[in-house]
Amino acid sequence: MEHEIIAMWVQTLSSVVGLGCIVWGLFAMKAAGHRRDREIDELGKGLQQQGRALERQGAAMTQAFTQQGEVLAELLRRSA
């Protein structure tokens, strides 16, 4: 009888420890998920800033090419 009670307590204790490990793991996973979410948000902001910079660069290049084309067209008109 005494061995059965001890066995029951050991089984209960091991179940509680196992459950505690599972709960701790879930909280750790939740915290890691929040960290990843913040990292992804920061990466997204960085990519948006790069996109805006590339748009400005593209607009400047378009304007420069347009001006060069106008200059070349004027030179061709004058030489003709």
N, C-alpha and C positions, 0 to 999 in steps of 0.2 A: 504494500500500500504506500509506504513511504517513498519507494523508488518511482512509483507512478506519479506521485505529487511532484517529485523533483523533476521527472521527465516532462511533466506538463509545464512547470515553470521554465525549464530550459527552452522548451518549444515556444512558449509565449514570449520569452525574452528574445529569442532569435527572430521571431516574427516582428517584434517591435523594432529591433535593430535593422532588419531588412526594410521595413516600412520607412524608418527614419532615413536610411540611405536613399531610398527612392524619392522621398520628398526633397531631401537635400539636392539630389541630382536634378530634379525638376526646377528648383529655384535657381540652380547654377545655369541650367539651360536658358531659363528666362532672362537672366542677367546677360548672358552671352548674346542672346537675340537682340536685346536692347543696344548693346555695344555695336553689333553689326549694323543695326538700323541707323545708328548715329554715323558710323563710318560711311555707309552707303549714301546717306543724306549729304555728307561733306563731299564725297566724290561727285555726286550729282551737281552740287553747287559749283565745284571746280570745273566740271565739264560745261556747264552753262556759261561760266565766265570765259572759258576758252572759245566757246561757240560765238559769243558776242565779239570777242577780239578778232576772230577769223572773219566774221561778217564785216567788221570795220576795215580790216586789211583788204578784204575782197573789194569793198566799195572804193577804197583808195586806189587799188590797182586798176579797177574798171575806169575810174576817172583819169588816171595817168595814161592808160591805153587810148582812151577817147581823145585826150588832148594831143597825144602823139599822132593819132590818125588825122586829126584836124590839121596839125602842122604839116604832115606829109601831103595831105590833100592840097593845102595852100601852096606848098612848094611845087607840086605837080602842075597846078593851075598857072603859076608864075612862069614855069619853064616851058609851057606849051605855047 
